[in-house]
Amino acid sequence: MPLNFYWRNSLTQTIYMQSEINAAGLITELQYFSTFSTNLLNMPVKIWMAETNQTNLTNGWIPAGEMELVFDGVIDFPTGVHTITIALDDHFVYTGSANLVIMANRPMDTQFHSFSDQFYYTVTPNYPNRSLAVNSDSVEYNPYQPPTTGNLSNWLPNTGLNIIAVGMGSLMGHVHDESNNPMVGTTLTVVDTPFQTQTDNQGYYFFPYVFEGAQTVTATHFGYYDSFAENVNIVES
């Protein structure tokens, strides 16, 4: 956990409790703590994140299609004891209102490595069945259609989260048409940021976290050729 290099292909998933994180904001980096006997460079890794009300994975995997792909690239895992810092491709907005679930995938490789290439972890008996793992040299696991089985455990990979919680505010609003009818499913984007959301069935939208200062928000809707843009000023809250 969270990545198994003794096998050619691995898929793991872990739930982190809201009370353990005790923060909210923009997750920009993920850290794992490794102790490897092999010098593994440029290893392909994929990571997904999501918020969930589940406290365990007894009922099986949360598919990647219900999560956000936050990293898809290569990572170095050098020999010895190290802190592996993964700068996320797409920052994840963690509202702090639910638990956090992370899925990690070592895509099918042509070779396996030492059993001694491992990560530090903690056993958490107060939160049973919080992790799932499968490994194979022949089966290529599809994170979007995960297997029906997996090894449940109380293991929690020792994990660090870099969360930006200061210098941010929130933004909410309402989108309507020329007749003042609510527009459902309009996509709102804060320009040059990872923040995007859609209006609900009443036409309202909410960004729990946006960087403070001057921002531009665009609205696009299927069937409308032009998008709408508005400048806003976000105040830290």
CORKA-V622419 format. One record per residue. N is the residue number from 1. RES is the residue in one letter. PSI is psi in whole degrees, -180 to 180 (NA if undefined). Layout:
BEGIN
N;RES;PSI  N;RES;PSI
END
This chain:
BEGIN
1;M;134  2;P;-10  3;L;135  4;N;109  5;F;0  6;Y;-20  7;W;158  8;R;-23  9;N;131  10;S;151  11;L;127  12;T;159  13;Q;137  14;T;141  15;I;130  16;Y;125  17;M;146  18;Q;-40  19;S;-26  20;E;-38  21;I;-47  22;N;41  23;A;169  24;A;154  25;G;-153  26;L;115  27;I;117  28;T;-25  29;E;153  30;L;138  31;Q;136  32;Y;156  33;F;115  34;S;155  35;T;97  36;F;143  37;S;-13  38;T;145  39;N;98  40;L;117  41;L;147  42;N;49  43;M;125  44;P;136  45;V;141  46;K;139  47;I;136  48;W;153  49;M;155  50;A;161  51;E;147  52;T;150  53;N;-5  54;Q;146  55;T;-8  56;N;174  57;L;30  58;T;-34  59;N;6  60;G;-173  61;W;150  62;I;114  63;P;152  64;A;-26  65;G;-18  66;E;11  67;M;177  68;E;125  69;L;116  70;V;-16  71;F;133  72;D;94  73;G;-155  74;V;147  75;I;144  76;D;134  77;F;87  78;P;162  79;T;142  80;G;-168  81;V;125  82;H;158  83;T;115  84;I;112  85;T;125  86;I;109  87;A;117  88;L;139  89;D;-43  90;D;119  91;H;144  92;F;128  93;V;111  94;Y;113  95;T;-18  96;G;6  97;S;-2  98;A;180  99;N;163  100;L;133  101;V;135  102;I;130  103;M;133  104;A;135  105;N;127  106;R;104  107;P;157  108;M;126  109;D;173  110;T;-9  111;Q;160  112;F;170  113;H;-162  114;S;146  115;F;-19  116;S;-1  117;D;96  118;Q;171  119;F;156  120;Y;145  121;Y;167  122;T;141  123;V;128  124;T;83  125;P;-21  126;N;-16  127;Y;78  128;P;154  129;N;39  130;R;-10  131;S;147  132;L;145  133;A;141  134;V;147  135;N;146  136;S;152  137;D;-11  138;S;-28  139;V;125  140;E;112  141;Y;139  142;N;110  143;P;-24  144;Y;-17  145;Q;69  146;P;160  147;P;161  148;T;-10  149;T;172  150;G;160  151;N;110  152;L;145  153;S;168  154;N;15  155;W;136  156;L;113  157;P;134  158;N;116  159;T;139  160;G;141  161;L;126  162;N;110  163;I;122  164;I;113  165;A;-8  166;V;161  167;G;27  168;M;150  169;G;-169  170;S;166  171;L;131  172;M;158  173;G;-174  174;H;137  175;V;129  176;H;163  177;D;-170  178;E;-24  179;S;13  180;N;22  181;N;138  182;P;140  183;M;112  184;V;137  185;G;17  186;T;136  187;T;124  188;L;134  189;T;132  190;V;114  191;V;138  192;D;27  193;T;168  194;P;4  195;F;124  196;Q;143  197;T;179  198;Q;155  199;T;149  200;D;-169  201;N;0  202;Q;3  203;G;7  204;Y;152  205;Y;160  206;F;126  207;F;111  208;P;-25  209;Y;124  210;V;142  211;F;138  212;E;158  213;G;-170  214;A;127  215;Q;155  216;T;128  217;V;130  218;T;150  219;A;128  220;T;145  221;H;137  222;F;132  223;G;-13  224;Y;126  225;Y;-43  226;D;149  227;S;160  228;F;136  229;A;142  230;E;138  231;N;134  232;V;160  233;N;117  234;I;129  235;V;135  236;E;136  237;S;NA
END
